[in-house]
Amino acid sequence: MDPLPAPEVPAEPRQERLMLHMPVDVRSVSLAVLAALATVFTLHWAAAVFIPLMLSLLLTYALAPVVERLARWHVPRALGAALVLLAIGGAFGTTVYSLADSASELLDSLPVAAQKLRQSVRAHASPRPGTLDSVQQAATQLEQAASENSAKVAAQKGVARVMVEKPAINVRDYLWSGTVGLLGAAGQLTLVAFLTLFALASGDTFRRKLVKITGPSLQKKKITVQVLDDITGHIQRYLLVQILTSGIVGVATWLSFWALGMQNAAVWGVIAAVTNLIPYIGAIIMMALSALVAFMQFNTVDMALIVGGVSLVIHTLVGNLLTPWLTSRSSSMNAVAVFVGVIFWGWLWGVWGLLLGIPIMMVVKAVCDRVEDLQPLGEILGE
């Protein structure tokens, strides 16, 4: 009798591997990477040119509404731009002159405060000599003994001992370097002022030229106008928010420090308003400086922590509550992209990069949202 055949087991259906086919042109990607690297190198190498251009562009966007209002009152654009810039320069000079003594006193107190804080930390950290101090002292004594023995041996053999003297400090060199730095800063400010004056006096000349060179197509002209309108609206609203929040931070810091008994409270208000323009890092700088000076003034760690904490709370409330609420309609960029952009521009241009990073990213996003080939980048920058 033949054995019964074994039942056939149904084979498991073979799962096909899903492949996402994306056409990638290696040559195009390589050229894009090389172009990006060349752009970064150019921006870093020519920072002395691009930073004044960006500063003048921001000032032009910020002051254009005022000049437009004066033009409606039949004031020539060149004259209106000159009057606005002179008014801003006069207000800045008056503020600096009125607070110069207090600012100088504050700057002179910073090194003394740092030294005093260092001594206090050492005193609290090591009130009595520990094992490491004993080992360090023994090593120092051994080194001195070895140097004395080598000197005696050299004297017995008739070898002359050579002493290397450090060159004396030449005060003229420091004065000259400081003068050169001041002259360079003054030259940069003068360049920014003239660029802003010419841009404000020209009105919408460059806007009309950009629309003209985009081509004869009406669709391209329309897209160019929309991009320029988006850039203008985003930057003006961003600058308005920054000025408003910096003013709130400065006044709140001035009143809080005055109530706590801090010296030069008005100067601290100005410093707080300026550091508020630097995203993320400005609050830390302000907190550290105020706590350091408070420790020197009150000679207690508790007051230093209170002053530094008050400064941090003011920056945090304004930066995390008021500023996002005000900027929610001015820009739709996500927080991660903003943070990475600030780090990148800060690495590229230093402090100026921290100040100019967000406006530059707003311009990039406005262009990417309107250009079809760049819309993926705009999507990454957006919320």
Sine and cosine of phi, psi and omega as CSV:
sin_phi,cos_phi,sin_psi,cos_psi,sin_omega,cos_omega
0.00,0.00,0.82,-0.58,-0.04,-1.00
-0.95,0.32,0.64,-0.77,0.04,-1.00
-0.92,0.38,0.53,-0.85,0.02,-1.00
-0.93,0.38,0.67,-0.74,0.02,-1.00
-0.93,0.37,0.57,-0.82,0.01,-1.00
-0.93,0.38,0.63,-0.77,0.02,-1.00
-0.90,0.44,0.66,-0.75,0.00,-1.00
-0.97,0.23,0.76,-0.65,0.03,-1.00
-1.00,0.01,0.83,-0.56,-0.01,-1.00
-0.89,0.45,0.75,-0.66,0.00,-1.00
-0.95,0.32,0.61,-0.79,0.02,-1.00
-0.92,0.39,0.67,-0.74,0.01,-1.00
-0.90,0.45,0.73,-0.69,-0.05,-1.00
-0.97,0.24,0.84,-0.55,0.00,-1.00
-0.99,0.13,0.83,-0.55,0.02,-1.00
-0.98,0.17,0.68,-0.73,0.02,-1.00
-0.96,0.28,0.78,-0.62,0.01,-1.00
-0.99,0.11,0.78,-0.62,0.00,-1.00
-0.88,-0.48,0.73,-0.68,0.05,-1.00
-0.99,-0.12,0.94,-0.33,-0.06,-1.00
-1.00,0.03,0.91,-0.42,0.03,-1.00
-0.82,-0.58,0.90,-0.44,0.01,-1.00
-0.92,0.39,0.86,-0.51,-0.02,-1.00
-0.85,-0.52,0.86,-0.51,0.05,-1.00
-1.00,-0.09,0.96,-0.29,-0.08,-1.00
-0.88,0.48,-0.62,0.79,-0.01,-1.00
-0.91,0.42,-0.67,0.74,0.01,-1.00
-0.91,0.41,-0.67,0.74,0.02,-1.00
-0.89,0.45,-0.67,0.74,0.01,-1.00
-0.89,0.45,-0.68,0.74,0.03,-1.00
-0.91,0.42,-0.61,0.79,0.03,-1.00
-0.91,0.42,-0.67,0.75,0.02,-1.00
-0.90,0.43,-0.70,0.71,0.02,-1.00
-0.89,0.45,-0.65,0.76,0.03,-1.00
-0.90,0.43,-0.63,0.78,0.03,-1.00
-0.91,0.42,-0.69,0.73,0.03,-1.00
-0.90,0.44,-0.65,0.76,0.03,-1.00
-0.90,0.43,-0.60,0.80,0.03,-1.00
-0.91,0.41,-0.70,0.72,0.01,-1.00
-0.89,0.46,-0.69,0.72,0.02,-1.00
-0.89,0.46,-0.66,0.75,0.01,-1.00
-0.91,0.42,-0.67,0.74,0.02,-1.00
-0.89,0.45,-0.62,0.78,0.02,-1.00
-0.96,0.30,-0.66,0.75,-0.05,-1.00
-0.94,0.34,-0.62,0.78,-0.03,-1.00
-0.97,-0.25,0.60,0.80,0.00,-1.00
-0.89,0.46,-0.54,0.84,0.00,-1.00
-0.90,0.43,-0.33,0.94,0.04,-1.00
-0.99,-0.12,-0.69,0.73,-0.10,-1.00
-0.96,0.28,-0.55,0.83,-0.02,-1.00
-0.90,0.43,-0.76,0.66,0.09,-1.00
-0.86,0.50,-0.59,0.81,0.03,-1.00
-0.89,0.46,-0.70,0.71,0.00,-1.00
-0.93,0.37,-0.63,0.78,0.04,-1.00
-0.90,0.44,-0.69,0.72,0.02,-1.00
-0.92,0.40,-0.56,0.83,0.04,-1.00
-0.90,0.43,-0.68,0.73,0.03,-1.00
-0.91,0.42,-0.69,0.72,0.04,-1.00
-0.89,0.46,-0.59,0.81,0.02,-1.00
-0.90,0.44,-0.71,0.70,0.05,-1.00
-0.90,0.44,-0.61,0.79,-0.04,-1.00
-0.95,0.31,-0.59,0.81,-0.10,-1.00
-0.99,-0.12,-0.15,0.99,-0.03,-1.00
-0.86,0.51,-0.67,0.74,0.04,-1.00
-0.87,0.50,-0.59,0.81,0.00,-1.00
-0.93,0.38,-0.69,0.72,0.01,-1.00
-0.91,0.41,-0.61,0.79,0.06,-1.00
-0.89,0.46,-0.65,0.76,0.03,-1.00
-0.90,0.43,-0.66,0.75,0.05,-1.00
-0.91,0.41,-0.57,0.82,0.03,-1.00
-0.91,0.41,-0.57,0.82,0.07,-1.00
-0.92,0.39,-0.43,0.90,0.05,-1.00
-1.00,0.03,0.33,0.94,0.09,-1.00
0.91,0.40,0.53,0.85,0.13,-0.99
-0.99,-0.14,0.81,-0.59,0.01,-1.00
-0.82,0.58,0.58,-0.81,-0.09,-1.00
-0.87,0.49,-0.67,0.74,0.00,-1.00
-0.89,0.46,-0.69,0.73,0.01,-1.00
-0.92,0.39,-0.66,0.75,0.02,-1.00
-0.89,0.45,-0.66,0.75,0.04,-1.00
-0.90,0.44,-0.66,0.75,0.02,-1.00
-0.90,0.43,-0.66,0.75,0.01,-1.00
-0.90,0.43,-0.66,0.76,0.00,-1.00
-0.91,0.42,-0.71,0.70,0.01,-1.00
-0.91,0.41,-0.63,0.78,0.05,-1.00
-0.91,0.41,-0.61,0.79,0.03,-1.00
-0.91,0.43,-0.67,0.74,0.03,-1.00
-0.91,0.41,-0.69,0.72,0.03,-1.00
-0.89,0.45,-0.64,0.77,0.04,-1.00
-0.91,0.41,-0.67,0.75,0.03,-1.00
-0.90,0.43,-0.66,0.75,0.03,-1.00
-0.91,0.42,-0.70,0.71,0.01,-1.00
-0.90,0.43,-0.64,0.77,0.02,-1.00
-0.90,0.43,-0.66,0.75,0.02,-1.00
-0.90,0.44,-0.70,0.72,0.00,-1.00
-0.90,0.44,-0.66,0.75,-0.01,-1.00
-0.91,0.40,-0.64,0.77,-0.04,-1.00
-0.95,0.31,-0.47,0.88,-0.02,-1.00
-0.96,-0.27,0.19,0.98,-0.09,-1.00
-0.90,0.43,-0.71,0.71,-0.02,-1.00
-0.90,0.44,-0.71,0.71,0.01,-1.00
-0.91,0.42,-0.64,0.77,0.02,-1.00
-0.91,0.41,-0.65,0.76,0.03,-1.00
-0.90,0.44,-0.66,0.75,0.04,-1.00
-0.90,0.44,-0.63,0.77,0.01,-1.00
-0.92,0.40,-0.69,0.73,0.02,-1.00
-0.90,0.44,-0.62,0.78,0.02,-1.00
-0.92,0.40,-0.48,0.88,-0.05,-1.00
-0.99,0.15,-0.30,0.95,-0.06,-1.00
-0.90,0.44,-0.74,0.67,0.03,-1.00
-0.89,0.46,-0.64,0.77,0.02,-1.00
-0.90,0.44,-0.66,0.75,0.02,-1.00
-0.90,0.43,-0.65,0.76,0.01,-1.00
-0.90,0.43,-0.68,0.73,0.02,-1.00
-0.91,0.42,-0.65,0.76,0.01,-1.00
-0.91,0.42,-0.65,0.76,0.04,-1.00
-0.91,0.41,-0.62,0.78,0.02,-1.00
-0.89,0.45,-0.70,0.72,0.03,-1.00
-0.90,0.44,-0.63,0.78,0.01,-1.00
-0.91,0.40,-0.66,0.75,0.01,-1.00
-0.91,0.42,-0.65,0.76,0.04,-1.00
-0.90,0.43,-0.63,0.77,-0.01,-1.00
-0.91,0.40,-0.62,0.78,0.02,-1.00
-0.98,0.21,-0.50,0.87,-0.05,-1.00
-0.98,0.22,-0.61,0.79,-0.03,-1.00
-0.71,-0.70,0.98,0.21,0.01,-1.00
-0.93,0.37,-0.41,0.91,0.05,-1.00
-0.74,-0.68,0.46,-0.89,-0.03,-1.00
-0.90,0.43,0.78,-0.63,-0.01,-1.00
-0.98,-0.19,-0.24,-0.97,-0.04,-1.00
-0.92,0.40,-0.68,0.74,-0.01,-1.00
-0.91,0.42,-0.62,0.79,0.04,-1.00
-0.90,0.43,-0.63,0.77,0.02,-1.00
-0.91,0.42,-0.67,0.74,0.03,-1.00
-0.91,0.42,-0.65,0.76,0.02,-1.00
-0.91,0.42,-0.67,0.75,0.02,-1.00
-0.90,0.43,-0.66,0.75,0.02,-1.00
-0.90,0.43,-0.65,0.76,0.03,-1.00
-0.90,0.45,-0.62,0.78,0.02,-1.00
-0.90,0.43,-0.68,0.74,0.02,-1.00
-0.90,0.43,-0.64,0.77,0.04,-1.00
-0.90,0.44,-0.64,0.77,0.02,-1.00
-0.91,0.42,-0.65,0.76,0.04,-1.00
-0.90,0.43,-0.66,0.75,0.02,-1.00
-0.90,0.45,-0.66,0.75,0.01,-1.00
-0.90,0.43,-0.64,0.77,0.01,-1.00
-0.93,0.38,-0.61,0.79,0.05,-1.00
-0.91,0.41,-0.66,0.75,0.02,-1.00
-0.91,0.42,-0.66,0.75,0.01,-1.00
-0.91,0.41,-0.57,0.82,0.03,-1.00
-0.92,0.39,-0.63,0.78,0.02,-1.00
-0.92,0.40,-0.68,0.73,0.01,-1.00
-0.89,0.45,-0.65,0.76,0.01,-1.00
-0.91,0.41,-0.60,0.80,0.01,-1.00
-0.93,0.37,-0.60,0.80,0.02,-1.00
-0.93,0.37,-0.56,0.83,-0.01,-1.00
-0.99,0.10,-0.03,1.00,0.01,-1.00
0.98,0.18,0.35,0.94,0.00,-1.00
-1.00,0.01,0.79,-0.61,0.00,-1.00
-0.97,0.23,0.67,-0.75,0.01,-1.00
-1.00,0.02,0.77,-0.64,-0.05,-1.00
-0.98,-0.19,0.79,-0.62,0.06,-1.00
-0.94,-0.34,0.81,-0.59,0.02,-1.00
-1.00,-0.10,0.90,-0.44,0.00,-1.00
-0.99,-0.11,0.70,-0.71,0.05,-1.00
-0.97,0.25,0.63,-0.77,0.02,-1.00
-0.90,0.44,0.58,-0.82,0.01,-1.00
-0.92,0.39,0.47,-0.88,-0.01,-1.00
-0.95,0.31,0.82,-0.57,0.02,-1.00
-1.00,-0.09,0.95,-0.32,-0.05,-1.00
-0.91,0.41,-0.51,0.86,-0.03,-1.00
-0.89,0.45,-0.58,0.81,0.02,-1.00
-0.90,0.44,-0.68,0.74,0.01,-1.00
-0.92,0.39,-0.65,0.76,0.03,-1.00
-0.90,0.43,-0.63,0.78,-0.02,-1.00
-0.93,0.38,-0.68,0.73,0.02,-1.00
-0.90,0.43,-0.64,0.77,0.06,-1.00
-0.91,0.42,-0.63,0.78,0.02,-1.00
-0.91,0.41,-0.65,0.76,0.04,-1.00
-0.89,0.46,-0.65,0.76,0.04,-1.00
-0.89,0.45,-0.66,0.75,0.03,-1.00
-0.92,0.40,-0.65,0.76,0.03,-1.00
-0.91,0.43,-0.62,0.78,0.04,-1.00
-0.90,0.43,-0.67,0.74,0.03,-1.00
-0.91,0.42,-0.66,0.75,0.04,-1.00
-0.89,0.45,-0.64,0.77,0.05,-1.00
-0.90,0.43,-0.64,0.77,0.04,-1.00
-0.90,0.43,-0.68,0.73,0.03,-1.00
-0.89,0.45,-0.64,0.77,0.04,-1.00
-0.90,0.44,-0.66,0.75,0.04,-1.00
-0.89,0.46,-0.69,0.72,0.03,-1.00
-0.89,0.46,-0.66,0.75,-0.01,-1.00
-0.90,0.44,-0.70,0.72,-0.02,-1.00
-0.94,0.35,-0.64,0.77,0.05,-1.00
-0.89,0.47,-0.67,0.74,0.04,-1.00
-0.91,0.42,-0.65,0.76,0.02,-1.00
-0.88,0.48,-0.73,0.69,0.00,-1.00
-0.91,0.41,-0.63,0.77,-0.01,-1.00
-0.92,0.39,-0.65,0.76,0.02,-1.00
-0.93,0.36,-0.61,0.79,-0.02,-1.00
-0.94,0.34,-0.48,0.88,-0.03,-1.00
-0.97,0.24,-0.31,0.95,0.03,-1.00
0.94,0.35,-0.74,-0.67,-0.02,-1.00
-0.99,-0.13,0.47,0.88,-0.01,-1.00
-0.89,0.46,-0.76,0.66,-0.03,-1.00
-0.93,0.37,-0.51,0.86,0.05,-1.00
-0.90,0.44,-0.71,0.70,0.02,-1.00
-0.91,0.40,-0.59,0.81,0.03,-1.00
-0.93,0.38,-0.64,0.77,0.04,-1.00
-0.90,0.44,-0.66,0.75,0.04,-1.00
-0.90,0.43,-0.58,0.82,-0.04,-1.00
-0.94,0.34,-0.65,0.76,-0.09,-1.00
-0.99,0.15,-0.09,1.00,0.02,-1.00
-0.94,0.34,-0.31,0.95,0.05,-1.00
0.81,-0.59,0.14,-0.99,-0.04,-1.00
-0.97,0.22,-0.24,0.97,-0.05,-1.00
-0.93,0.37,0.75,-0.66,0.03,-1.00
-0.92,0.39,-0.54,0.84,0.00,-1.00
-0.91,0.42,-0.68,0.73,0.03,-1.00
-0.91,0.42,-0.65,0.76,0.04,-1.00
-0.89,0.46,-0.64,0.77,0.01,-1.00
-0.91,0.42,-0.67,0.74,0.04,-1.00
-0.90,0.45,-0.66,0.75,0.02,-1.00
-0.88,0.47,-0.68,0.74,0.02,-1.00
-0.90,0.44,-0.65,0.76,0.02,-1.00
-0.90,0.43,-0.65,0.76,0.04,-1.00
-0.89,0.45,-0.72,0.70,0.00,-1.00
-0.90,0.44,-0.62,0.79,0.04,-1.00
-0.91,0.41,-0.66,0.75,0.03,-1.00
-0.89,0.45,-0.70,0.71,0.01,-1.00
-0.88,0.47,-0.72,0.69,-0.01,-1.00
-0.88,0.47,-0.73,0.69,-0.02,-1.00
-0.90,0.44,-0.71,0.71,-0.02,-1.00
-0.89,0.45,-0.74,0.68,-0.07,-1.00
-0.93,0.36,-0.66,0.76,0.00,-1.00
-0.90,0.43,-0.68,0.73,0.04,-1.00
-0.92,0.40,-0.62,0.78,0.03,-1.00
-0.90,0.44,-0.71,0.71,0.01,-1.00
-0.91,0.42,-0.63,0.78,0.04,-1.00
-0.89,0.46,-0.67,0.74,0.03,-1.00
-0.90,0.43,-0.67,0.74,-0.01,-1.00
-0.91,0.42,-0.67,0.75,0.02,-1.00
-0.90,0.43,-0.68,0.73,-0.01,-1.00
-0.91,0.42,-0.74,0.67,-0.03,-1.00
-0.93,0.37,-0.59,0.81,0.05,-1.00
-0.91,0.42,-0.63,0.78,0.08,-1.00
-0.89,0.45,-0.66,0.75,0.03,-1.00
-0.90,0.43,-0.70,0.72,0.02,-1.00
-0.89,0.46,-0.68,0.73,-0.01,-1.00
-0.90,0.44,-0.71,0.70,-0.01,-1.00
-0.92,0.39,-0.68,0.73,0.01,-1.00
-0.90,0.44,-0.65,0.76,0.03,-1.00
-0.92,0.40,-0.67,0.74,0.02,-1.00
-0.86,0.50,-0.74,0.67,-0.03,-1.00
-0.93,0.38,-0.65,0.76,-0.01,-1.00
-0.92,0.40,-0.70,0.71,0.01,-1.00
-0.93,0.38,-0.58,0.81,0.07,-1.00
-0.90,0.44,-0.63,0.77,0.03,-1.00
-0.93,0.36,-0.53,0.85,0.02,-1.00
-0.99,0.16,-0.14,0.99,0.02,-1.00
1.00,0.03,0.32,0.95,0.02,-1.00
-0.95,0.30,0.66,-0.75,0.08,-1.00
-0.97,0.26,0.47,-0.88,0.02,-1.00
0.83,0.56,0.74,0.67,-0.04,-1.00
-0.90,0.45,-0.57,0.82,0.00,-1.00
-0.91,0.42,-0.64,0.77,0.04,-1.00
-0.90,0.44,-0.64,0.76,0.04,-1.00
-0.90,0.44,-0.57,0.82,0.07,-1.00
-0.89,0.45,-0.66,0.75,0.04,-1.00
-0.91,0.41,-0.68,0.73,0.02,-1.00
-0.89,0.47,-0.65,0.76,0.02,-1.00
-0.90,0.43,-0.64,0.77,0.02,-1.00
-0.91,0.42,-0.62,0.79,-0.01,-1.00
-0.95,0.30,-0.70,0.71,-0.01,-1.00
-0.93,0.37,-0.37,0.93,0.05,-1.00
-0.91,0.40,-0.37,0.93,0.04,-1.00
-0.96,0.29,-0.30,0.95,0.00,-1.00
-1.00,-0.06,0.93,-0.37,-0.06,-1.00
-0.90,0.44,0.67,-0.75,0.14,-0.99
0.93,0.37,-0.76,0.65,-0.13,-0.99
-1.00,0.09,-0.49,0.87,-0.04,-1.00
-0.86,0.51,-0.63,0.77,0.00,-1.00
-0.90,0.43,-0.62,0.78,0.00,-1.00
-0.93,0.37,-0.66,0.75,0.03,-1.00
-0.88,0.47,-0.72,0.70,-0.01,-1.00
-0.90,0.44,-0.67,0.74,0.00,-1.00
-0.89,0.45,-0.71,0.71,-0.03,-1.00
-0.91,0.41,-0.70,0.71,-0.02,-1.00
-0.91,0.41,-0.70,0.71,-0.02,-1.00
-0.92,0.40,-0.64,0.77,0.03,-1.00
-0.91,0.42,-0.62,0.78,0.00,-1.00
-0.90,0.43,-0.73,0.68,0.00,-1.00
-0.94,0.35,-0.58,0.82,0.04,-1.00
-0.91,0.42,-0.59,0.81,0.05,-1.00
-0.90,0.43,-0.63,0.78,0.03,-1.00
-0.94,0.35,-0.62,0.78,-0.07,-1.00
-0.96,0.28,-0.69,0.72,-0.10,-0.99
-0.99,-0.15,-0.22,0.98,0.03,-1.00
0.88,0.48,0.44,0.90,0.05,-1.00
-0.68,-0.73,0.59,-0.80,0.03,-1.00
-0.95,0.31,-0.51,0.86,-0.03,-1.00
-0.89,0.46,-0.70,0.71,0.01,-1.00
-0.92,0.38,-0.57,0.82,0.05,-1.00
-0.90,0.44,-0.67,0.74,0.03,-1.00
-0.92,0.38,-0.60,0.80,0.00,-1.00
-0.91,0.41,-0.73,0.68,-0.02,-1.00
-0.90,0.44,-0.72,0.69,0.04,-1.00
-0.89,0.45,-0.61,0.79,0.03,-1.00
-0.92,0.39,-0.64,0.77,0.04,-1.00
-0.89,0.46,-0.69,0.72,0.03,-1.00
-0.88,0.48,-0.69,0.73,0.00,-1.00
-0.92,0.40,-0.61,0.79,0.01,-1.00
-0.90,0.43,-0.68,0.74,0.00,-1.00
-0.89,0.47,-0.75,0.67,0.02,-1.00
-0.90,0.44,-0.60,0.80,-0.04,-1.00
-0.94,0.35,-0.70,0.72,0.00,-1.00
-0.89,0.46,-0.71,0.71,-0.02,-1.00
-0.95,0.31,-0.66,0.75,-0.07,-1.00
-0.96,0.27,-0.53,0.85,-0.08,-1.00
-0.98,-0.19,-0.28,0.96,-0.02,-1.00
-0.90,-0.44,-0.84,0.54,-0.11,-0.99
-0.96,0.27,-0.73,0.68,-0.06,-1.00
-0.89,0.45,-0.73,0.69,0.06,-1.00
-0.88,0.48,-0.58,0.81,0.01,-1.00
-0.92,0.40,-0.61,0.79,0.00,-1.00
-0.97,0.24,-0.52,0.85,-0.05,-1.00
-1.00,-0.06,0.04,1.00,-0.03,-1.00
-0.88,0.48,-0.52,0.86,-0.01,-1.00
-0.99,-0.11,-0.21,0.98,-0.03,-1.00
-1.00,0.02,-0.42,0.91,-0.01,-1.00
-0.46,-0.89,0.57,-0.82,-0.01,-1.00
-0.89,-0.46,0.58,0.81,0.02,-1.00
-1.00,0.05,0.55,-0.83,0.00,-1.00
-0.99,0.15,0.36,-0.93,-0.11,-0.99
-0.91,0.40,-0.59,0.81,-0.02,-1.00
-0.91,0.42,-0.70,0.71,0.02,-1.00
-0.90,0.45,-0.63,0.77,0.02,-1.00
-0.90,0.44,-0.70,0.71,-0.03,-1.00
-0.90,0.43,-0.71,0.70,0.01,-1.00
-0.90,0.43,-0.65,0.76,0.03,-1.00
-0.89,0.45,-0.65,0.76,0.03,-1.00
-0.90,0.44,-0.67,0.75,0.03,-1.00
-0.89,0.46,-0.69,0.72,-0.03,-1.00
-0.90,0.44,-0.77,0.64,-0.03,-1.00
-0.94,0.35,-0.51,0.86,0.12,-0.99
-0.91,0.42,-0.63,0.77,0.08,-1.00
-0.92,0.39,-0.57,0.82,-0.09,-1.00
-0.97,0.23,-0.70,0.71,-0.12,-0.99
-0.84,-0.55,0.14,0.99,0.03,-1.00
0.95,0.31,-0.67,-0.74,-0.05,-1.00
-0.89,0.46,-0.63,0.78,0.03,-1.00
-0.89,0.45,-0.56,0.83,0.06,-1.00
-0.92,0.39,-0.58,0.81,0.07,-1.00
-0.90,0.43,-0.58,0.81,0.00,-1.00
-0.97,0.22,-0.59,0.81,-0.12,-0.99
-0.99,-0.13,-0.11,0.99,-0.11,-0.99
-0.88,0.47,-0.75,0.66,-0.05,-1.00
-0.91,0.41,-0.73,0.69,0.07,-1.00
-0.86,0.51,-0.61,0.79,0.02,-1.00
-0.90,0.43,-0.66,0.76,0.02,-1.00
-0.92,0.39,-0.54,0.84,0.08,-1.00
-0.89,0.45,-0.67,0.74,0.04,-1.00
-0.90,0.44,-0.69,0.72,0.00,-1.00
-0.89,0.46,-0.68,0.73,-0.01,-1.00
-0.92,0.38,-0.63,0.78,0.02,-1.00
-0.89,0.46,-0.61,0.79,0.04,-1.00
-0.95,0.32,-0.67,0.74,-0.05,-1.00
-0.92,0.40,-0.57,0.82,-0.01,-1.00
-0.92,0.39,-0.41,0.91,-0.05,-1.00
-0.98,-0.19,-0.26,0.97,0.01,-1.00
-0.98,-0.20,0.81,-0.58,-0.14,-0.99
-0.89,0.46,-0.67,0.74,-0.04,-1.00
-0.94,0.35,-0.34,0.94,-0.04,-1.00
-0.97,-0.25,0.08,1.00,-0.03,-1.00
-0.89,0.45,-0.54,0.84,0.10,-0.99
-0.85,0.52,-0.63,0.78,0.05,-1.00
-0.92,0.40,-0.64,0.77,0.07,-1.00
-0.89,0.45,-0.58,0.82,0.05,-1.00
-0.92,0.40,-0.60,0.80,0.04,-1.00
-0.92,0.40,-0.64,0.77,-0.02,-1.00
-0.96,0.27,-0.43,0.90,-0.07,-1.00
-0.98,0.21,0.11,-0.99,0.01,-1.00
-0.97,0.25,0.00,0.00,0.00,0.00
